[in-house]
């Protein structure tokens, strides 16, 4: 049963009060029509709780803008939801189409630093976030007194004489809820084994990110990616400064009894606390990367569960941690994103991110 405006409502009670369910919540498809974003298809979600977000179907079904009651959750770069026709795959050209958003997906065969693998030049973070969805479908249904709605599509990363990987993504929301659920399946539809790298690049921005914000992780150990840096301060956010360099940390995360890991960022200075958490299965995504950049105009914290590190496919192979998909093999990933809006939410997250 949905809770709207502080009261529990049955399906019948709600429908008696609206002309259409879309007055309260739902999802609809749109197409951007201006500038470099022209032609990008998107799905706009509203849950009725104050949570709204845009799924950029033309950009790998990543989540672009997201807010709760007008408060932004993610970080938006100056690039915007640019059309994939402008994608530059070489070296760090990916940054020219990186809109940030609440979620940017990295993969499916390359994550992290550009490199060259057996003569194949691999750019930053792979191709998947610049592949438009096919067979895009938005749907909704009542399950007793719960109204559930979703968008689903397919992104194929493929090349003649190359890989043929299909990502099927379903993004789900519920009436009255402050959460988003992501269900992904990656299938190798080629007849050869393929490398498989997958990373969920969640990007927190102002006002979740501000001086005094807390990065809450059930960390067992922390390792800076770059030599010469300390782990000190990995869980704190300072004010934006001129020319600040990025900091990247690898975390060994503690899972709960169900194998789930919860990570969060919270600004305690807004109400009883404002931010968001992510929850994922450590068996599916065994590695976790934290990205922190405190530069003016580039003020962002990345929470990044993945099946790999962020130094490119060659180094992943050298580590002995490069995953592969056999012909016909499927790999499934399930994640949850939730908004933290109150002291009660914050106390619950504190319990879930505390190491035992």
C-alpha positions as CSV (number, residue, x, y, z in Angstrom):
1,X,0.0,0.0,0.0
2,X,1.4,3.4,-1.0
3,X,2.0,6.2,1.4
4,X,1.3,9.6,0.0
5,X,1.4,12.9,1.8
6,X,1.7,11.1,5.2
7,X,-1.2,8.7,4.8
8,X,-1.6,5.1,3.6
9,X,-3.9,4.9,0.6
10,X,-5.4,1.9,-1.1
11,X,-5.7,1.7,-4.9
12,X,-9.4,2.5,-4.6
13,X,-8.9,5.5,-2.4
14,X,-6.3,7.0,-4.7
15,X,-8.2,6.4,-7.9
16,X,-11.3,8.0,-6.4
17,X,-9.2,11.2,-6.0
18,X,-7.4,11.5,-9.4
19,X,-8.5,11.7,-13.1
20,X,-5.6,9.4,-14.0
21,X,-2.8,7.7,-12.0
22,X,-0.3,9.9,-13.9
23,X,-1.6,12.8,-11.7
24,X,0.2,11.1,-8.8
25,X,3.1,9.1,-10.3
26,X,4.3,7.3,-13.4
27,X,6.7,7.2,-16.3
28,X,6.6,8.7,-19.8
29,X,8.9,8.7,-22.8
30,X,10.2,12.0,-24.2
31,X,12.7,13.1,-26.8
32,X,15.1,16.0,-26.3
33,X,14.9,18.6,-29.0
34,X,17.7,21.2,-28.5
35,X,21.4,21.5,-29.1
36,X,23.7,18.5,-28.8
37,X,21.0,16.6,-26.9
38,X,18.6,16.7,-29.9
39,X,17.1,13.2,-30.6
40,X,18.1,11.6,-27.3
41,X,15.2,9.5,-26.0
42,X,14.5,9.5,-22.3
43,X,12.0,8.3,-19.7
44,X,10.9,10.6,-16.9
45,X,9.8,9.0,-13.6
46,X,7.8,10.5,-10.8
47,X,7.1,8.4,-7.7
48,X,4.7,10.7,-5.9
49,X,7.0,10.8,-2.9
50,X,9.0,13.8,-4.2
51,X,11.4,11.6,-6.1
52,X,11.8,12.2,-9.8
53,X,14.5,11.1,-12.2
54,X,15.3,10.9,-15.9
55,X,16.5,7.7,-17.5
56,X,18.5,8.6,-20.6
57,X,17.4,5.8,-22.9
58,X,19.5,7.2,-25.7
59,X,22.6,7.0,-23.5
60,X,22.7,3.4,-22.2
61,X,19.7,3.9,-20.0
62,X,21.8,5.7,-17.5
63,X,20.1,8.0,-14.9
64,X,20.7,11.6,-15.7
65,X,19.0,14.2,-13.5
66,X,17.4,13.1,-10.2
67,X,16.0,15.1,-7.4
68,X,13.8,14.8,-4.3
69,X,11.4,17.7,-3.6
70,X,13.6,19.9,-5.8
71,X,16.9,18.9,-4.1
72,X,19.3,17.5,-6.7
73,X,20.9,14.1,-5.9
74,X,23.5,13.7,-8.6
75,X,26.2,15.8,-10.2
76,X,25.7,17.2,-13.7
77,X,28.7,18.1,-15.8
78,X,28.7,21.0,-18.3
79,X,28.4,18.5,-21.1
80,X,24.7,17.7,-20.7
81,X,22.9,14.6,-22.0
82,X,24.7,14.9,-25.3
83,X,23.7,12.6,-28.2
84,X,25.9,9.5,-28.7
85,X,26.6,10.6,-32.2
86,X,29.3,12.9,-30.7
87,X,31.0,10.1,-28.7
88,X,34.8,10.1,-29.0
89,X,36.0,6.6,-28.1
90,X,39.8,7.2,-28.3
91,X,41.9,7.9,-25.1
92,X,39.9,10.2,-22.8
93,X,37.4,11.4,-25.4
94,X,34.7,9.8,-23.2
95,X,34.9,12.8,-21.0
96,X,33.4,14.9,-23.8
97,X,30.1,13.0,-23.4
98,X,30.2,12.3,-19.7
99,X,27.1,14.0,-18.3
100,X,27.6,12.6,-14.8
101,X,24.1,12.2,-13.6
102,X,23.0,10.0,-10.8
103,X,24.4,7.0,-12.7
104,X,26.8,6.4,-15.5
105,X,27.5,2.8,-16.5
106,X,31.1,1.9,-17.4
107,X,31.9,-1.3,-19.5
108,X,31.1,-3.8,-20.9
109,X,34.6,-4.9,-21.9
110,X,36.7,-2.0,-20.6
111,X,36.6,0.1,-17.5
112,X,39.0,2.8,-16.3
113,X,42.2,4.2,-17.9
114,X,42.8,4.0,-21.6
115,X,45.1,1.2,-22.7
116,X,46.0,-1.1,-25.6
117,X,45.2,-4.8,-25.4
118,X,46.5,-7.0,-28.2
119,X,46.5,-4.2,-30.6
120,X,43.1,-2.9,-29.7
121,X,43.0,0.6,-28.4
122,X,40.6,1.0,-25.5
123,X,39.3,4.3,-24.4
124,X,38.4,5.6,-20.9
125,X,35.5,3.6,-19.3
126,X,34.3,1.8,-22.4
127,X,31.4,2.3,-24.8
128,X,28.2,1.2,-23.0
129,X,27.1,4.6,-21.8
130,X,27.1,5.9,-25.4
131,X,24.9,3.1,-26.9
132,X,21.2,3.9,-27.3
133,X,18.6,1.5,-26.1
134,X,16.6,-0.6,-28.5
135,X,13.3,-2.3,-27.8
136,X,12.6,0.4,-25.3
137,X,9.4,-0.2,-23.3
138,X,7.7,1.6,-20.4
139,X,5.1,-0.2,-18.4
140,X,3.1,-0.1,-15.2
141,X,0.8,-2.4,-13.2
142,X,-1.1,-2.6,-10.0
143,X,-0.1,-5.4,-7.7
144,X,-2.9,-5.3,-5.1
145,X,-2.5,-1.8,-3.6
146,X,1.0,-1.2,-4.9
147,X,1.5,0.6,-8.2
148,X,4.8,-0.4,-9.9
149,X,6.2,1.2,-13.1
150,X,9.4,0.6,-15.1
151,X,11.4,1.2,-18.3
152,X,13.3,-1.6,-20.0
153,X,15.6,-1.7,-23.0
154,X,18.6,-3.4,-24.6
155,X,22.0,-2.1,-25.4
156,X,24.3,-4.1,-27.6
157,X,28.1,-3.6,-27.6
158,X,29.4,-5.4,-30.6
159,X,31.8,-5.4,-33.6
160,X,32.4,-7.5,-36.6
161,X,35.4,-9.7,-35.6
162,X,34.8,-8.6,-32.1
163,X,32.6,-9.0,-29.0
164,X,28.8,-9.3,-29.0
165,X,27.5,-8.5,-25.6
166,X,23.9,-7.6,-24.8
167,X,22.9,-5.6,-21.8
168,X,19.2,-5.8,-20.9
169,X,18.3,-3.2,-18.3
170,X,15.1,-2.7,-16.3
171,X,14.7,0.3,-14.0
172,X,11.8,0.1,-11.6
173,X,10.0,2.5,-9.3
174,X,7.0,2.3,-7.0
175,X,4.2,4.7,-6.1
176,X,5.1,6.6,-2.9
177,X,8.6,5.2,-2.6
178,X,11.9,7.0,-2.4
179,X,13.9,4.2,-4.1
180,X,15.0,3.1,-7.6
181,X,15.7,-0.5,-8.5
182,X,18.1,-1.6,-11.3
183,X,18.1,-5.1,-12.8
184,X,20.7,-5.8,-15.4
185,X,21.6,-8.9,-17.4
186,X,24.7,-9.0,-19.6
187,X,24.8,-11.9,-22.1
188,X,27.6,-13.0,-24.4
189,X,25.8,-13.7,-27.7
190,X,29.1,-14.4,-29.5
191,X,30.7,-17.8,-30.0
192,X,34.0,-16.7,-28.4
193,X,34.8,-15.9,-24.8
194,X,34.7,-12.2,-24.1
195,X,36.3,-10.0,-21.4
196,X,33.7,-8.5,-19.1
197,X,34.2,-5.4,-17.0
198,X,31.3,-3.6,-15.3
199,X,31.2,-0.6,-13.0
200,X,28.3,1.5,-11.7
201,X,29.5,5.1,-11.5
202,X,27.1,6.7,-9.1
203,X,27.8,10.5,-8.9
204,X,26.7,12.5,-5.9
205,X,26.6,16.3,-6.2
206,X,25.5,19.4,-4.3
207,X,23.6,19.6,-1.9
208,X,24.4,15.9,-1.0
209,X,28.0,16.9,-1.5
210,X,29.1,19.9,0.6
211,X,31.6,20.8,3.3
212,X,30.8,18.5,6.2
213,X,29.1,15.8,4.1
214,X,29.9,12.2,5.3
215,X,30.8,9.3,3.0
216,X,29.4,6.2,4.8
217,X,31.0,2.9,3.9
218,X,31.3,-0.5,5.7
219,X,35.0,-0.5,4.9
220,X,37.3,-3.2,6.2
221,X,40.4,-1.7,4.4
222,X,41.2,1.3,2.2
223,X,43.9,1.5,-0.5
224,X,44.6,4.7,-2.4
225,X,44.8,4.0,-6.1
226,X,47.7,6.4,-6.6
227,X,51.1,6.2,-4.9
228,X,51.9,9.0,-2.5
229,X,48.4,9.6,-1.3
230,X,47.0,8.7,2.1
231,X,43.7,7.1,3.0
232,X,43.2,9.8,5.6
233,X,40.0,11.8,5.0
234,X,38.4,9.3,2.6
235,X,35.1,9.5,4.4
236,X,34.9,13.3,4.7
237,X,34.1,16.1,2.2
238,X,35.7,19.6,2.3
239,X,34.7,22.8,0.5
240,X,35.5,23.2,-3.2
241,X,38.9,24.6,-3.9
242,X,40.9,25.8,-6.9
243,X,42.7,23.1,-8.8
244,X,41.9,20.2,-6.4
245,X,43.1,16.8,-7.8
246,X,40.9,13.8,-7.8
247,X,41.4,11.1,-5.1
248,X,40.6,7.5,-5.8
249,X,40.3,4.8,-3.2
250,X,39.8,1.0,-3.4
251,X,37.7,-0.4,-0.5
252,X,37.3,-3.9,0.8
253,X,33.6,-3.8,1.8
254,X,31.9,-5.8,4.4
255,X,28.6,-7.4,3.3
256,X,25.7,-8.3,5.5
257,X,24.3,-11.8,6.1
258,X,22.5,-11.6,2.8
259,X,25.6,-10.7,0.9
260,X,24.5,-7.1,0.4
261,X,26.6,-4.0,0.8
262,X,25.2,-0.5,1.6
263,X,27.1,2.7,0.8
264,X,25.9,6.2,1.3
265,X,26.7,9.9,1.2
266,X,24.8,12.3,3.5
267,X,24.9,16.0,4.2
268,X,23.9,16.2,7.9
269,X,23.4,20.0,7.7
270,X,20.2,19.7,5.7
271,X,17.2,18.9,7.9
272,X,17.8,15.6,9.6
273,X,20.2,14.6,6.9
274,X,20.0,14.5,3.1
275,X,21.7,12.2,0.6
276,X,21.3,8.8,-0.9
277,X,22.4,5.2,-0.4
278,X,23.2,2.5,-2.9
279,X,22.8,-1.2,-2.1
280,X,24.3,-4.1,-4.1
281,X,25.3,-7.7,-3.9
282,X,29.0,-8.2,-3.2
283,X,29.0,-11.6,-4.9
284,X,28.0,-9.9,-8.1
285,X,30.2,-6.8,-7.7
286,X,33.1,-7.7,-5.5
287,X,35.1,-4.4,-5.8
288,X,34.3,-0.9,-4.7
289,X,35.9,2.4,-5.9
290,X,35.5,5.8,-4.3
291,X,36.1,8.8,-6.4
292,X,36.4,12.2,-4.8
293,X,36.9,15.5,-6.5
294,X,36.7,18.7,-4.6
295,X,37.5,21.2,-7.3
296,X,35.4,24.3,-8.1
297,X,32.9,23.4,-10.8
298,X,33.9,19.7,-10.5
299,X,32.6,19.0,-7.1
300,X,31.5,15.4,-7.0
301,X,31.8,12.1,-5.1
302,X,31.6,8.8,-6.9
303,X,30.4,5.6,-5.3
304,X,31.3,2.9,-7.7
305,X,30.6,-0.8,-7.1
306,X,32.0,-3.0,-9.9
307,X,33.5,-6.4,-10.9
308,X,36.8,-4.7,-11.6
309,X,39.2,-1.9,-10.7
310,X,39.5,1.4,-12.7
311,X,42.9,1.1,-14.3
312,X,42.0,-0.5,-17.6
313,X,41.7,-4.0,-19.0
314,X,45.4,-4.7,-19.4
315,X,46.1,-4.0,-15.7
316,X,43.0,-5.9,-14.7
317,X,44.3,-8.9,-16.5
318,X,47.8,-8.5,-14.9
319,X,46.1,-8.4,-11.5
320,X,44.4,-11.7,-12.3
321,X,41.0,-10.3,-11.7
322,X,39.7,-9.8,-15.2
323,X,36.4,-11.5,-15.6
324,X,35.2,-13.2,-18.8
325,X,31.9,-14.4,-20.3
326,X,31.8,-17.7,-22.1
327,X,29.6,-18.1,-25.2
328,X,26.0,-17.9,-24.1
329,X,26.9,-17.0,-20.5
330,X,24.8,-14.5,-18.6
331,X,25.7,-12.3,-15.7
332,X,23.0,-10.6,-13.6
333,X,23.3,-7.5,-11.4
334,X,20.7,-6.0,-9.0
335,X,21.1,-2.7,-7.3
336,X,19.0,-0.3,-5.2
337,X,19.2,3.5,-4.9
338,X,17.4,5.2,-2.0
339,X,17.0,8.8,-0.9
340,X,17.9,9.7,2.7
341,X,15.5,12.4,3.8
342,X,15.3,12.3,7.6
343,X,17.1,11.5,10.8
344,X,15.3,8.1,11.0
345,X,16.7,7.3,7.5
346,X,20.1,8.4,8.6
347,X,20.1,6.2,11.7
348,X,19.2,3.2,9.7
349,X,22.0,3.8,7.2
350,X,24.4,4.3,10.1
351,X,23.6,0.8,11.3
352,X,23.9,-0.7,7.8
353,X,27.3,0.9,7.0
354,X,28.9,0.1,10.3
355,X,31.5,-2.6,10.2
356,X,31.0,-5.5,12.6
